[in-house]
Amino acid sequence: MKPFSLIGLLAVLLGACSSPPIELATLAPTLTAVSTRAAAPASTSTVAPTSTPTITPTPRPQLIQLTTDGCCVNPGWSPDSRQVLVIDKPAADADVGYYAIEVAGSDRTPQYAGRVGLYSPDRTLAAFAEGSRTVVERLSSGESWIMPNNGQSVEFSSNNRRVAWEREAISGPYDQRQNEIFVADYMGENAERVTRVYGGGLVGWLPGSNSLLFSGRPSLDTRERTLSVLDLDGNTAADLVTAERIASISASNDGTWVAYFISFNEDDTRNGIWVQRTDGSEARKLDQWGAYQWRDDSHLLMIPMRAASDQPFELWEIDAATGQSRQLTSAATTPLTILNGDWRVSPDGKSIVFVNNVDRNLWVLKLP
């Protein structure tokens, strides 16, 4: 993780462009199939009437356009999944900051939702860069305090009890850079270095405030990186997987699963996307290849690679425990054109928001 700097990010996020609106495939009306009862045979007995069964087809995903005029990029979600959050400056006299757009209803006017910073998962705490310092603020009261980390960015644990940050060397080849990981109470007290790696660093907190996920080389004498879970209470690390190149590491919502991919391994059977329990068991290589994000505790959403760049994307769901997959969208009925892999799953797993490659606007896809 690099030093706390948001200037470069803002320069990209505030750009806007316009283009003709996208034409969406018309959704067919929902059909209900009704069974027809065969004629009763000749009989003196009376046949009791039976209820008419119905078959309700799986609803098709619903596409909703959120923004116009080419706004915006790098969207996120509010904790309750009701709003999409973007960094914007919607008018010349408006403040640069996070703006919230309601997904439901007809009024999608962006509403100011706070300064640009790093927020806790429930958005009750936020860290801001003030000169060479990192200041954490409790948003409900305005109380603030300084982190003892020389201005590094922080990551809040899911219950807001702890924070973590990195101190990474700024020169030399990346795979040789030393990176130290620190943990402190949310007020910045009891700060301590908990581990050191080379060519890697902090992945993130697992739910609660007791375990961290990190990766890297344990020493410069070791060629391969290791993905590990660090138990802070017991001060023990459990290694999950070791390979020279491990990337796109992502933990499921409850932290029981982790997804990652291995590439350019000498043993070609190891190359691909894997899901594994964070206790070290049940590592499984997936048959698909593409971009992925967790939908919930055990289901991974994946957008597989396309056969050609002019084809729409499709969305699939994979059960981590079984490896079984099901298709959620079809290119024929729900064409997805996503710009630069810019999509995010809502916290409740019911929707994704993405930047449309055709009109550069934000769209929400309601999932079945």
TILOTOR-518597 format. One record per residue (C-alpha): x, y, z; residue number from 0; residue in three letters. Coordinates in steps of 0.2 Angstrom, whole numbers, plus 2048, in hexadecimal, padded with zeros to 3 digits. Example, Ala and Ser with C-alpha at 12.3 -4.5 7.8 and 13.67 -1.06 7.14 Angstrom:
2
{{83E; 7EA; 827}; 0; "ALA"}
{{844; 7FB; 824}; 1; "SER"}
//
This chain:
368
{{800; 800; 800}; 0; "MET"}
{{807; 811; 7FB}; 1; "LYS"}
{{808; 821; 806}; 2; "PRO"}
{{7F8; 82A; 809}; 3; "PHE"}
{{7F5; 834; 7F9}; 4; "SER"}
{{7E4; 838; 7F2}; 5; "LEU"}
{{7E9; 846; 7E6}; 6; "ILE"}
{{7ED; 83A; 7D7}; 7; "GLY"}
{{7DC; 831; 7DA}; 8; "LEU"}
{{7D2; 841; 7DA}; 9; "LEU"}
{{7DA; 847; 7C9}; 10; "ALA"}
{{7D3; 837; 7C1}; 11; "VAL"}
{{7C2; 836; 7CA}; 12; "LEU"}
{{7BD; 848; 7C5}; 13; "LEU"}
{{7BE; 846; 7B3}; 14; "GLY"}
{{7AE; 844; 7A9}; 15; "ALA"}
{{7A9; 841; 797}; 16; "CYS"}
{{799; 83F; 78D}; 17; "SER"}
{{793; 833; 780}; 18; "SER"}
{{782; 82C; 779}; 19; "PRO"}
{{778; 822; 786}; 20; "PRO"}
{{77A; 80F; 785}; 21; "ILE"}
{{76C; 805; 77D}; 22; "GLU"}
{{767; 7F7; 789}; 23; "LEU"}
{{75F; 7E6; 783}; 24; "ALA"}
{{74C; 7E7; 786}; 25; "THR"}
{{747; 7DA; 794}; 26; "LEU"}
{{73A; 7CE; 790}; 27; "ALA"}
{{72A; 7CE; 79B}; 28; "PRO"}
{{729; 7C1; 7A8}; 29; "THR"}
{{720; 7B2; 7A3}; 30; "LEU"}
{{716; 7A6; 7AE}; 31; "THR"}
{{714; 794; 7A8}; 32; "ALA"}
{{704; 78C; 7AE}; 33; "VAL"}
{{701; 77A; 7AD}; 34; "SER"}
{{6F2; 773; 7A4}; 35; "THR"}
{{6E8; 765; 7AC}; 36; "ARG"}
{{6E4; 756; 7A1}; 37; "ALA"}
{{6D1; 752; 79F}; 38; "ALA"}
{{6CB; 746; 7AC}; 39; "ALA"}
{{6C6; 734; 7A7}; 40; "PRO"}
{{6B4; 72F; 7A8}; 41; "ALA"}
{{6B0; 72C; 7B9}; 42; "SER"}
{{6A1; 72E; 7C6}; 43; "THR"}
{{6AD; 734; 7D3}; 44; "SER"}
{{6B1; 746; 7D5}; 45; "THR"}
{{6C3; 74C; 7D3}; 46; "VAL"}
{{6C8; 759; 7E0}; 47; "ALA"}
{{6CF; 769; 7D8}; 48; "PRO"}
{{6E1; 76C; 7D9}; 49; "THR"}
{{6EB; 77C; 7DA}; 50; "SER"}
{{6F3; 782; 7CA}; 51; "THR"}
{{706; 782; 7CC}; 52; "PRO"}
{{710; 790; 7C5}; 53; "THR"}
{{722; 791; 7C0}; 54; "ILE"}
{{72B; 7A2; 7C3}; 55; "THR"}
{{73A; 7A4; 7B8}; 56; "PRO"}
{{74A; 7AB; 7C0}; 57; "THR"}
{{749; 7BE; 7BF}; 58; "PRO"}
{{755; 7C6; 7B3}; 59; "ARG"}
{{762; 7D3; 7B9}; 60; "PRO"}
{{75C; 7E5; 7B9}; 61; "GLN"}
{{767; 7F3; 7B3}; 62; "LEU"}
{{765; 804; 7BA}; 63; "ILE"}
{{76E; 814; 7B4}; 64; "GLN"}
{{774; 81F; 7C2}; 65; "LEU"}
{{77E; 82D; 7BA}; 66; "THR"}
{{77F; 837; 7AA}; 67; "THR"}
{{78C; 842; 7A2}; 68; "ASP"}
{{79A; 835; 7A4}; 69; "GLY"}
{{79A; 835; 7B7}; 70; "CYS"}
{{7A3; 82C; 7C0}; 71; "CYS"}
{{7B1; 820; 7C3}; 72; "VAL"}
{{7B7; 815; 7D2}; 73; "ASN"}
{{7A5; 813; 7DA}; 74; "PRO"}
{{7A2; 80C; 7EB}; 75; "GLY"}
{{793; 808; 7F6}; 76; "TRP"}
{{78C; 80E; 806}; 77; "SER"}
{{78C; 801; 814}; 78; "PRO"}
{{779; 7FE; 812}; 79; "ASP"}
{{77A; 7FB; 7FF}; 80; "SER"}
{{76E; 809; 7FC}; 81; "ARG"}
{{77A; 816; 7F4}; 82; "GLN"}
{{788; 816; 7E8}; 83; "VAL"}
{{796; 821; 7EE}; 84; "LEU"}
{{7A2; 82A; 7E2}; 85; "VAL"}
{{7AF; 838; 7E3}; 86; "ILE"}
{{7A9; 847; 7DA}; 87; "ASP"}
{{7A8; 85A; 7D8}; 88; "LYS"}
{{796; 85B; 7D0}; 89; "PRO"}
{{797; 86E; 7CE}; 90; "ALA"}
{{7A4; 87C; 7CE}; 91; "ALA"}
{{79E; 882; 7DF}; 92; "ASP"}
{{79D; 871; 7E7}; 93; "ALA"}
{{7A9; 868; 7F2}; 94; "ASP"}
{{7B4; 85A; 7EC}; 95; "VAL"}
{{7AF; 84B; 7F6}; 96; "GLY"}
{{7A5; 83B; 7F7}; 97; "TYR"}
{{793; 83C; 7F0}; 98; "TYR"}
{{785; 830; 7F2}; 99; "ALA"}
{{779; 82B; 7E5}; 100; "ILE"}
{{769; 822; 7EA}; 101; "GLU"}
{{766; 812; 7E0}; 102; "VAL"}
{{754; 810; 7E4}; 103; "ALA"}
{{747; 81E; 7DF}; 104; "GLY"}
{{748; 82A; 7D1}; 105; "SER"}
{{752; 838; 7D9}; 106; "ASP"}
{{764; 834; 7D6}; 107; "ARG"}
{{76B; 845; 7DA}; 108; "THR"}
{{77D; 843; 7E2}; 109; "PRO"}
{{77D; 848; 7F4}; 110; "GLN"}
{{78D; 84D; 7FD}; 111; "TYR"}
{{792; 83F; 809}; 112; "ALA"}
{{7A3; 844; 810}; 113; "GLY"}
{{7B5; 849; 80D}; 114; "ARG"}
{{7C1; 83E; 803}; 115; "VAL"}
{{7C9; 832; 80E}; 116; "GLY"}
{{7CA; 820; 814}; 117; "LEU"}
{{7BB; 81B; 81D}; 118; "TYR"}
{{7B7; 80C; 829}; 119; "SER"}
{{7AB; 7FF; 822}; 120; "PRO"}
{{79D; 807; 82B}; 121; "ASP"}
{{7A2; 818; 827}; 122; "ARG"}
{{7A2; 81E; 839}; 123; "THR"}
{{7B5; 822; 839}; 124; "LEU"}
{{7C0; 82A; 82B}; 125; "ALA"}
{{7D2; 82D; 829}; 126; "ALA"}
{{7D8; 83D; 820}; 127; "PHE"}
{{7E9; 843; 81A}; 128; "ALA"}
{{7EE; 853; 822}; 129; "GLU"}
{{7FF; 858; 81C}; 130; "GLY"}
{{80B; 84A; 822}; 131; "SER"}
{{7FE; 843; 82F}; 132; "ARG"}
{{7F0; 837; 82E}; 133; "THR"}
{{7E1; 83D; 838}; 134; "VAL"}
{{7D3; 832; 83D}; 135; "VAL"}
{{7C2; 839; 841}; 136; "GLU"}
{{7B2; 833; 849}; 137; "ARG"}
{{7A5; 83A; 83D}; 138; "LEU"}
{{797; 83A; 84A}; 139; "SER"}
{{7A0; 846; 856}; 140; "SER"}
{{7AE; 84E; 84C}; 141; "GLY"}
{{7BB; 847; 859}; 142; "GLU"}
{{7CC; 844; 850}; 143; "SER"}
{{7DD; 83D; 854}; 144; "TRP"}
{{7EE; 83A; 84B}; 145; "ILE"}
{{7F4; 829; 847}; 146; "MET"}
{{806; 826; 84B}; 147; "PRO"}
{{80B; 820; 839}; 148; "ASN"}
{{813; 82F; 831}; 149; "ASN"}
{{804; 832; 825}; 150; "GLY"}
{{802; 820; 81F}; 151; "GLN"}
{{7F0; 81B; 819}; 152; "SER"}
{{7E7; 810; 826}; 153; "VAL"}
{{7DB; 802; 824}; 154; "GLU"}
{{7CD; 800; 831}; 155; "PHE"}
{{7C8; 7EF; 838}; 156; "SER"}
{{7B6; 7EA; 835}; 157; "SER"}
{{7B1; 7EE; 847}; 158; "ASN"}
{{7BB; 7FE; 848}; 159; "ASN"}
{{7C5; 7F8; 856}; 160; "ARG"}
{{7D6; 7F8; 84D}; 161; "ARG"}
{{7DF; 800; 83F}; 162; "VAL"}
{{7EE; 7F9; 834}; 163; "ALA"}
{{7FA; 802; 829}; 164; "TRP"}
{{80A; 7FE; 81F}; 165; "GLU"}
{{81C; 806; 81F}; 166; "ARG"}
{{823; 801; 80E}; 167; "GLU"}
{{834; 805; 807}; 168; "ALA"}
{{832; 811; 7F9}; 169; "ILE"}
{{841; 80C; 7EE}; 170; "SER"}
{{848; 7FC; 7E6}; 171; "GLY"}
{{83F; 7EE; 7DC}; 172; "PRO"}
{{82E; 7EB; 7E3}; 173; "TYR"}
{{831; 7D9; 7E7}; 174; "ASP"}
{{840; 7DE; 7F2}; 175; "GLN"}
{{838; 7EC; 7FB}; 176; "ARG"}
{{836; 7EA; 80E}; 177; "GLN"}
{{824; 7ED; 814}; 178; "ASN"}
{{820; 7EE; 827}; 179; "GLU"}
{{80E; 7EC; 82D}; 180; "ILE"}
{{808; 7F5; 83C}; 181; "PHE"}
{{7F8; 7F3; 847}; 182; "VAL"}
{{7F1; 7FF; 854}; 183; "ALA"}
{{7E1; 803; 85D}; 184; "ASP"}
{{7D5; 80D; 854}; 185; "TYR"}
{{7DB; 81C; 85E}; 186; "MET"}
{{7ED; 819; 858}; 187; "GLY"}
{{7F2; 812; 869}; 188; "GLU"}
{{7FD; 802; 86C}; 189; "ASN"}
{{804; 803; 85B}; 190; "ALA"}
{{810; 7F4; 856}; 191; "GLU"}
{{818; 7EC; 847}; 192; "ARG"}
{{810; 7DB; 845}; 193; "VAL"}
{{819; 7D4; 836}; 194; "THR"}
{{826; 7D8; 828}; 195; "ARG"}
{{826; 7D2; 816}; 196; "VAL"}
{{82E; 7D6; 806}; 197; "TYR"}
{{825; 7D9; 7F5}; 198; "GLY"}
{{814; 7D9; 7FD}; 199; "GLY"}
{{80A; 7E0; 80B}; 200; "GLY"}
{{7FA; 7E1; 814}; 201; "LEU"}
{{7EA; 7DA; 80B}; 202; "VAL"}
{{7DE; 7DF; 818}; 203; "GLY"}
{{7D4; 7DB; 828}; 204; "TRP"}
{{7CA; 7CB; 82A}; 205; "LEU"}
{{7B9; 7CE; 833}; 206; "PRO"}
{{7BC; 7D4; 845}; 207; "GLY"}
{{7CC; 7DB; 84A}; 208; "SER"}
{{7D6; 7CC; 84E}; 209; "ASN"}
{{7DD; 7C6; 83D}; 210; "SER"}
{{7E6; 7CE; 82E}; 211; "LEU"}
{{7E9; 7C7; 81D}; 212; "LEU"}
{{7FA; 7CB; 816}; 213; "PHE"}
{{806; 7C5; 808}; 214; "SER"}
{{818; 7C6; 803}; 215; "GLY"}
{{829; 7BE; 804}; 216; "ARG"}
{{82F; 7BA; 816}; 217; "PRO"}
{{841; 7BF; 812}; 218; "SER"}
{{84C; 7C4; 803}; 219; "LEU"}
{{853; 7B2; 802}; 220; "ASP"}
{{842; 7AB; 7FE}; 221; "THR"}
{{83B; 7AC; 7EC}; 222; "ARG"}
{{829; 7A8; 7EF}; 223; "GLU"}
{{81C; 7B3; 7F7}; 224; "ARG"}
{{810; 7AC; 805}; 225; "THR"}
{{7FE; 7B1; 808}; 226; "LEU"}
{{7FB; 7B0; 81B}; 227; "SER"}
{{7EE; 7B3; 828}; 228; "VAL"}
{{7F5; 7BC; 838}; 229; "LEU"}
{{7EC; 7B8; 848}; 230; "ASP"}
{{7F0; 7C8; 852}; 231; "LEU"}
{{7EA; 7C1; 863}; 232; "ASP"}
{{7F5; 7B2; 862}; 233; "GLY"}
{{803; 7BA; 858}; 234; "ASN"}
{{803; 7AB; 84C}; 235; "THR"}
{{803; 7AB; 839}; 236; "ALA"}
{{7FA; 79D; 82F}; 237; "ALA"}
{{801; 79B; 81D}; 238; "ASP"}
{{7F4; 798; 810}; 239; "LEU"}
{{7FD; 797; 7FF}; 240; "VAL"}
{{80F; 79A; 7F9}; 241; "THR"}
{{813; 79E; 7E7}; 242; "ALA"}
{{81E; 7AB; 7DE}; 243; "GLU"}
{{810; 7B5; 7D7}; 244; "ARG"}
{{800; 7B7; 7E1}; 245; "ILE"}
{{7F4; 7C5; 7DD}; 246; "ALA"}
{{7E2; 7CC; 7DE}; 247; "SER"}
{{7E0; 7C5; 7F0}; 248; "ILE"}
{{7CE; 7C8; 7F7}; 249; "SER"}
{{7C6; 7C1; 806}; 250; "ALA"}
{{7B3; 7BD; 807}; 251; "SER"}
{{7A7; 7C7; 811}; 252; "ASN"}
{{7A9; 7BD; 821}; 253; "ASP"}
{{7BB; 7B9; 81E}; 254; "GLY"}
{{7B9; 7A6; 81D}; 255; "THR"}
{{7BF; 7A6; 80B}; 256; "TRP"}
{{7CC; 7AE; 801}; 257; "VAL"}
{{7CE; 7AF; 7EE}; 258; "ALA"}
{{7DF; 7B2; 7E4}; 259; "TYR"}
{{7E7; 7AE; 7D4}; 260; "PHE"}
{{7F8; 7A6; 7D1}; 261; "ILE"}
{{801; 7AA; 7C0}; 262; "SER"}
{{811; 7A5; 7B7}; 263; "PHE"}
{{814; 797; 7C3}; 264; "ASN"}
{{820; 789; 7BC}; 265; "GLU"}
{{813; 77D; 7C1}; 266; "ASP"}
{{806; 782; 7B4}; 267; "ASP"}
{{7F8; 778; 7BE}; 268; "THR"}
{{7F9; 785; 7CC}; 269; "ARG"}
{{7F6; 794; 7C0}; 270; "ASN"}
{{7E4; 79B; 7C2}; 271; "GLY"}
{{7D8; 7A2; 7CE}; 272; "ILE"}
{{7D6; 799; 7DF}; 273; "TRP"}
{{7CA; 79A; 7ED}; 274; "VAL"}
{{7D0; 794; 7FE}; 275; "GLN"}
{{7C9; 794; 810}; 276; "ARG"}
{{7D3; 7A0; 81B}; 277; "THR"}
{{7D6; 791; 827}; 278; "ASP"}
{{7E2; 78A; 81A}; 279; "GLY"}
{{7D6; 77C; 814}; 280; "SER"}
{{7CC; 779; 804}; 281; "GLU"}
{{7D7; 782; 7F7}; 282; "ALA"}
{{7CE; 780; 7E6}; 283; "ARG"}
{{7D3; 786; 7D5}; 284; "LYS"}
{{7C5; 78D; 7CB}; 285; "LEU"}
{{7C1; 788; 7B9}; 286; "ASP"}
{{7BD; 79A; 7B4}; 287; "GLN"}
{{7C9; 7A9; 7B1}; 288; "TRP"}
{{7C4; 7BB; 7B3}; 289; "GLY"}
{{7C1; 7CA; 7BF}; 290; "ALA"}
{{7B9; 7C5; 7CF}; 291; "TYR"}
{{7B2; 7CC; 7DF}; 292; "GLN"}
{{7A9; 7C4; 7EE}; 293; "TRP"}
{{796; 7C5; 7EF}; 294; "ARG"}
{{794; 7BF; 800}; 295; "ASP"}
{{79C; 7B3; 80D}; 296; "ASP"}
{{79F; 7A5; 800}; 297; "SER"}
{{79A; 7AA; 7EE}; 298; "HIS"}
{{7A6; 7B2; 7E2}; 299; "LEU"}
{{7A0; 7BD; 7D4}; 300; "LEU"}
{{7AA; 7BB; 7C4}; 301; "MET"}
{{7AA; 7C4; 7B3}; 302; "ILE"}
{{7B3; 7B7; 7A7}; 303; "PRO"}
{{7BF; 7BD; 79A}; 304; "MET"}
{{7B6; 7C0; 789}; 305; "ARG"}
{{7BA; 7B8; 779}; 306; "ALA"}
{{7BB; 7C9; 770}; 307; "ALA"}
{{7BC; 7DB; 776}; 308; "SER"}
{{7AC; 7E0; 76E}; 309; "ASP"}
{{7A1; 7D3; 777}; 310; "GLN"}
{{798; 7D8; 787}; 311; "PRO"}
{{79D; 7D1; 798}; 312; "PHE"}
{{794; 7C3; 7A1}; 313; "GLU"}
{{792; 7C1; 7B4}; 314; "LEU"}
{{794; 7B0; 7BD}; 315; "TRP"}
{{792; 7AB; 7CF}; 316; "GLU"}
{{79E; 79D; 7D6}; 317; "ILE"}
{{79B; 793; 7E6}; 318; "ASP"}
{{7AB; 793; 7EF}; 319; "ALA"}
{{7A7; 783; 7F9}; 320; "ALA"}
{{7A2; 779; 7E9}; 321; "THR"}
{{7AA; 782; 7DB}; 322; "GLY"}
{{799; 781; 7D2}; 323; "GLN"}
{{795; 791; 7C8}; 324; "SER"}
{{785; 798; 7C0}; 325; "ARG"}
{{783; 7A6; 7B3}; 326; "GLN"}
{{77A; 7B5; 7BA}; 327; "LEU"}
{{77A; 7C0; 7AA}; 328; "THR"}
{{77A; 7BC; 797}; 329; "SER"}
{{782; 7C7; 78A}; 330; "ALA"}
{{773; 7C5; 77F}; 331; "ALA"}
{{766; 7CC; 78C}; 332; "THR"}
{{770; 7D6; 798}; 333; "THR"}
{{780; 7DD; 78F}; 334; "PRO"}
{{78D; 7E3; 79B}; 335; "LEU"}
{{79B; 7EF; 795}; 336; "THR"}
{{7A6; 7F3; 7A4}; 337; "ILE"}
{{7B4; 800; 7A2}; 338; "LEU"}
{{7C5; 7FB; 7A9}; 339; "ASN"}
{{7BE; 7EE; 7B5}; 340; "GLY"}
{{7B6; 7FC; 7BF}; 341; "ASP"}
{{7A8; 7F3; 7C8}; 342; "TRP"}
{{7A3; 7F0; 7DB}; 343; "ARG"}
{{798; 7E4; 7E4}; 344; "VAL"}
{{78C; 7EB; 7F0}; 345; "SER"}
{{78E; 7E6; 803}; 346; "PRO"}
{{77E; 7DC; 802}; 347; "ASP"}
{{783; 7D3; 7F2}; 348; "GLY"}
{{773; 7D7; 7E9}; 349; "LYS"}
{{77A; 7E4; 7DC}; 350; "SER"}
{{78A; 7E9; 7D3}; 351; "ILE"}
{{78E; 7FB; 7CE}; 352; "VAL"}
{{799; 7FD; 7BF}; 353; "PHE"}
{{7A0; 80A; 7B3}; 354; "VAL"}
{{798; 808; 7A2}; 355; "ASN"}
{{7A5; 807; 794}; 356; "ASN"}
{{798; 80E; 787}; 357; "VAL"}
{{792; 81E; 790}; 358; "ASP"}
{{79F; 81F; 79E}; 359; "ARG"}
{{790; 820; 7AB}; 360; "ASN"}
{{78D; 816; 7BA}; 361; "LEU"}
{{780; 808; 7B9}; 362; "TRP"}
{{77A; 7FC; 7C6}; 363; "VAL"}
{{776; 7EA; 7C2}; 364; "LEU"}
{{769; 7E2; 7CE}; 365; "LYS"}
{{76E; 7D0; 7D0}; 366; "LEU"}
{{762; 7C1; 7D0}; 367; "PRO"}
//
